[in-house]
Each structure stands twice: as C-alpha cells, then as structure tokens.
Amino acid sequence: MKGAGAQAVRTAAASRARMSERSRDERSERGALLTRGEFDGVLATALAQVPPEASERALFMVDIGGVARISRTLGYTVTDELLAELAARLGASVGSSAIAEHGEDRFVIFREGLADRAEVTELARRLIETVHMPRLVSGLRVRLAASVGVVIPPRRPVGAEEVVREAAAATAAAAKAGPNRFEILYPETRTKLVRRLRLEDELCLALQRDEFEAHFQPIVDASGNQLMAIEALLRWRHPGRGLVPPDRFLPVAEEIG
C-alpha cells in the first residue's frame, strides 16, 4: 500500500510538472510572466550595467508554500490558475513586469530604480503579504505562505547566474527561519555566502573524487590502560589545502546531506 501511494505521488508530481510547463507558456502569452529565457536576458543585460547613483536594484525570489495541498484537493488546473493570478499580483505589488517562474511554485522578480535599501525591505514585506493574504479558490478560503530571498547586487557589473544562485541561498535561509520570512543579502555580506556556496561545490566534488578518509582513534581506559573502543572519524583531504579540520566542513555537509 505504501509503495502504491508513493508511486501515485510521483505520477501526480510528474503530471503536474508537464502541465506546469504548458501553462507557463500560456501565462507568458497573457503577459503575466516572462519566459525563463526572456527573464534571464533582462537580468543579464541589467546586471552588466552600473546602476545610476542613489539608485538600488534587487532580485527577489519568492518560494510559495501550500501549493501542493491545494493541488491534491482542487486539482492542477485550479492550481495553475491560482499561480497565474498570483504571479500578476506579485509583479504589481513591487511595480515590475520582469517576473518569471524559477522551478515549481517559485518566482523570480527583478526590480531597478529603487530609492534605497529601506524600499527593498518594504517590497520584500509586500511580497509576503501578497502571497499570504486569504483568497477564495473554488469557493474555499485558502492561505499560502512565502519564503522570500533578496539579493542587492554590487554596484558594478555582475553575472546573472551568480546573483540567481545567491537569491536561492537567501530563500533557503528565509525558509529555514520559518514561514513568511525574508532574507536580504547585501553586497557587503556576500563574501560569507559565496564562501559557503563554494564549500558546497567542493564537498560535492570531494565525494565524487573520493577525497574523504576514515581515521580511527582508540578510546583507552586511563586507569587500566585498556582499549575500550575505537572511534571512526571522517576527514577530508583537500587536493590544495591538505587535511581540512572537521569543524570546517561537517556542519555544511550535514545540512546538504
């Protein structure tokens, strides 16, 4: 029974993904969303420029929670219509037409010409309020939740892919803090996150390259000098940095699985 249930969930998810691909193009034609390619082009062009003085720009990533529950209850057609309506409201709430889907139940929005960082914060709050406000769906009153990651890029040309990746990390941090939260990544705080992202990449490569070693440490009874047990310790032999202390990589490795 459990196997059948799991298979049903996987089948439903695959069906939802296929329908989402079709509806994404339909919504783009209605003007609520840009296609992913269009959005990437807009973002890359904007980030290749230096913004005007006394002006901020920001990338918002909005992860929508509670959509799967609505899909199971009301069906995928209703869910797609809900997401299309929500996309239009999200763009309007921050005054931007540069909005696209970024994976399932997630949107990216780019906005230029912001007065200051206080306005960026206000827009992040507004996005959460837009998602969380109660709405009638097929006669039922429902609420969704949002996790919003925001990146304020440096005031210099910067790669779009890098900024999107940082927004995803900020969104994950917001989700970890709880529902309806946002996390803003400022240029001066980028270094820590970039180091974290680089470490995640290196850990994945280390696993592929078999760079982890098991070291065994005896546990001895000091009073009788008797071997009580042997403790297995994981160590990482980095090709450039040598043996990496466990406190430098184990917490991150445990988080990313």
N, C-alpha and C positions, 0 to 999 in steps of 0.2 A: 504493500500500500504506500509506504514511504517512497519507494522507487518510482511508482506511478505518479505520485504527487510532485516529485522533483522534476520528472520528465514533463509534466503538464506546465510547470512553472517555466522551464526552459523553452518549451514550444511557444508559450504565450509571449515570453520576452522576445523571441526571435520574430514572431509575428508583429509585435509592437514596433520593433526596430525597422522592419520593412515598411510598415505603414507610416512610421515617422519619417523615413526617407522620402516617401511620396508626398506626404503632407508638407514637408519642409519646402519643396519646390512650389507647391500650391500657395503656401503662405507668402513666399518670396514674391510670387507674381502679384499677390494682392497688396504688396508694398509694406507689410508689417515687418518683414525680415529681409535682410540681405542674405544671399547665399554665403556659404563659408568662404568661397573663393573671392567674392566681392568684398567681404569684410576684411579678409587678410590683405587685400590690395589697398583698401582705405587705410588700414592701420599701418602698413609698411610705409606708405607714402607720407603719412603724417609724422611717424616716428623718425623718418630720415631727415626731418627738418628741425631746426632750433626754434622753440616756441617764442612768441613775442614777449617782451619784458612785461612784468606784472600780470602774467597770464599762466594758468596751470592747465595741464591736460591729465586725463586719468582713464585707465582701463578698469572697468567694473566686470567682475564675473559673478553671476548670480546662479546659485545652485538651488533648485526647487525641491523641497521635501513634501512628501504626502501624495505625490502624483500616482505612485504605484497602487496605493489603496483606492484611489478614485477609479483607476483603470480596472481593477478587479471588480469593483462594484457597479460601475456605469458603462464600462466598455471603452475601447480605444478611440472610437470616433468622437465620443464626447470629450475624452481627454485631449485629443488633438485640437479640438475646437477651443477648449479651455486654454491650452498653451498658446494658441494663436492670439486669442483675446488678451492674454496676459502679456505676451510679447509687445503688443501695441501699447499697452498701458505702461510697461516698463520704459519703453523708449520715450513716451510722452512725459513720464514723471521726471526724467532727467534732461529733457529737451534735446534728444539725439535720435537721428534716424539710422545711425551706424550701429545696428544691433543684429546679431546672428545667433543661431544655435551653436553650441560647442559641446557635442555629446548629448546624451539623453537627459532631458529635464534640466538643462543648463544653458544659460545665455551669456554672451559677452557683449558689452556695450562700451563704445569709445566716445569720449566727450572732450572737446577742446574749448578754449576761451573761458575757462573758469577763473573767477576773480581771485580766489585764494584757497588755501587748504581747508578753511572752515566751510567753504562751499562744497568741497569734495566730501567732507564728513556729512554734511546735510543731505547730499544726494544719496549717499550710502544708506542713511536712515530712511530716506524717502523710498528707496527701492524695497527695503524690508517691509515698510508699511504697505506698499502697493501689493506685494505678494501675500502678506498676512491678512489683509482686510477680508472680512467674510463675503462670500459671493454665493449666489444661487446657481446651482448646477443641476439641471433636470429636476427642479423642484426641491432639491436638498440644499441646506445651508452648509457650506464647507469652508474650511480654512486651510491654507497651505503655509508652509514655513520656508524660510530662506536663510542661506548662508552666503554672505557677500564678501568676496575678496577684491581689494582695490590696490592698484599699483599706480603711483605717481612717478612716471619715468624721469630720469635725469634730464637736465636742461641741455641736452646735446643729442646728436643722432644716436639712436639705439636700435637694435634688432627687434623686430616684431615678435619673432618666435620666443625670444628670451623673456620679453615682457609678459606674453601669454602664459608662459611656464611659471613665472613668478606669481601671476594672478591666481593660477591653480593652487600653488602652495599657500597663498594667503587665504584662499577659500577653504582649504583643508584646515587651516589653523582656526578660522572662524567656526567651522562645523564642530571642531573639537571642543570649542568653548561652550557650545550649546546652541539650541535653535534660535533663529532670528538674531544672529550676531554678525558683525562685520569686522574685518581686519584690514587695516591700511598699511601698505608697505611704502615707506618714504625713501627717497634717494639715499639719504644718509644711513638708513638701516638695511640697505640692500646687501651689504657685504656679508652679514651673518647668514642671510638666507641663501645667497649664492654659494657660500661655503657648504651649507647644508645640502643643497641640490647637487653640488659636485661630489660630496661624500656619498650620497645615494647612488650616483652613477658609478663611482669607483667600487662600491660594495657589490653592485650587480656584476661588474666586470670581474671582480675578485672571485666571485662564486664560479663564474664561467672558466676562469683561469686556474682554479684550484689553488688559490693563494692562502686559504685558511689552514691552520695546523692545530692538531690536538696536542697539548702539552699536559703531562701527567705529574702531579705533585703529591708526594706521600704525606699522609697525616699520621704523626707519631705521638704516642703517649709519652710525654716528657718524663714522667715518674719512672716508667719501666723501660723506656726506650724501645717500646713495642709498636710495630706497624699496625695502625687501627683501620686505615682505609686509604684509598687513592682517589684524589680529586682530579677530574678531567677539566682542563681549562682551554678555551678557544683563543687562539692567537692569529693575528693577520700579518703575514709577511709581505709588505708592500714592495713592489719592484724598485721604487725610487726612494722610499722613506724607511725601508727596513722594517723591523718589528714594531707594529703600531700598538700602543697600550690599549687594553680592552675598554677603558672608560672613554676613549676617543671614538669608538665605533659601535660598541654593543648597544647603547640606548637607541641609536638610529636604526641599527639592524633589527632590533626587536620591534620597532614601530612599523617598519616597512615590510616585515615578515620575510 
